[in-house]
């Protein structure tokens, strides 16, 4: 079974994907972690690397192609990333989008990354705008169109464990 988990920064997609991976015993890959590793390798911040990616579409496309290659060669996998549910639709058994209000997401990222809340709010808005433009330009994708997903969950309503339980119920229903 291939499951994709997507969501905007602070939605809980990485946390839920990790929990789901552990509970199902499935391998897990994250496009966000790949992006962060590439930024680190280049010695730049995520904000700087995002601006580099805006000017160089090979970065996003490389990450996207890597996801596709891995998904096409596996039967069981969890893939976490903003576009995973769209790009891997032909391989995925279940596509999930996690959402939460901006203030909740900012609070989560503030706690996780120990950043100034007001500065982080600006960074998240800029990053989301940049990604929306890039993904729309590259693939004609509107990240606001949630009809593309099998399951959409508001993570501000439940804990990461409870969100994982909801996904597991959907897995059970889709495989039964």
Secondary structure in CASP SS format (residue, H / E / C, confidence):
PFRMAT SS
TARGET T0000
AUTHOR 0000-0000-0000
METHOD secondary structure of the structure
MODEL  1
X C 1.00
X E 1.00
X E 1.00
X E 1.00
X E 1.00
X E 1.00
X E 1.00
X C 1.00
X C 1.00
X C 1.00
X C 1.00
X C 1.00
X H 1.00
X H 1.00
X H 1.00
X H 1.00
X H 1.00
X H 1.00
X H 1.00
X H 1.00
X H 1.00
X H 1.00
X H 1.00
X H 1.00
X C 1.00
X C 1.00
X C 1.00
X E 1.00
X E 1.00
X E 1.00
X H 1.00
X H 1.00
X H 1.00
X H 1.00
X H 1.00
X H 1.00
X H 1.00
X H 1.00
X H 1.00
X H 1.00
X H 1.00
X H 1.00
X C 1.00
X C 1.00
X C 1.00
X H 1.00
X H 1.00
X H 1.00
X H 1.00
X H 1.00
X H 1.00
X H 1.00
X H 1.00
X H 1.00
X H 1.00
X C 1.00
X H 1.00
X H 1.00
X H 1.00
X H 1.00
X H 1.00
X H 1.00
X H 1.00
X H 1.00
X H 1.00
X H 1.00
X H 1.00
X H 1.00
X H 1.00
X H 1.00
X H 1.00
X H 1.00
X C 1.00
X C 1.00
X C 1.00
X C 1.00
X E 1.00
X E 1.00
X E 1.00
X E 1.00
X C 1.00
X C 1.00
X C 1.00
X H 1.00
X H 1.00
X H 1.00
X H 1.00
X C 1.00
X C 1.00
X C 1.00
X C 1.00
X C 1.00
X C 1.00
X E 1.00
X E 1.00
X E 1.00
X E 1.00
X E 1.00
X E 1.00
X C 1.00
X C 1.00
X H 1.00
X H 1.00
X H 1.00
X H 1.00
X H 1.00
X H 1.00
X H 1.00
X H 1.00
X H 1.00
X H 1.00
X H 1.00
X H 1.00
X C 1.00
X C 1.00
X C 1.00
X H 1.00
X H 1.00
X H 1.00
X H 1.00
X H 1.00
X H 1.00
X H 1.00
X H 1.00
X H 1.00
X H 1.00
X H 1.00
X H 1.00
X H 1.00
X H 1.00
X H 1.00
X H 1.00
X H 1.00
X H 1.00
X H 1.00
X H 1.00
X H 1.00
X H 1.00
X H 1.00
X C 1.00
X C 1.00
X C 1.00
X C 1.00
X C 1.00
X C 1.00
X H 1.00
X H 1.00
X H 1.00
X C 1.00
X C 1.00
X E 1.00
X E 1.00
X E 1.00
X E 1.00
X C 1.00
X C 1.00
X C 1.00
X C 1.00
X C 1.00
X H 1.00
X H 1.00
X H 1.00
X H 1.00
X H 1.00
X H 1.00
X H 1.00
X H 1.00
X H 1.00
X H 1.00
X H 1.00
X H 1.00
X H 1.00
X H 1.00
X H 1.00
X H 1.00
X C 1.00
END
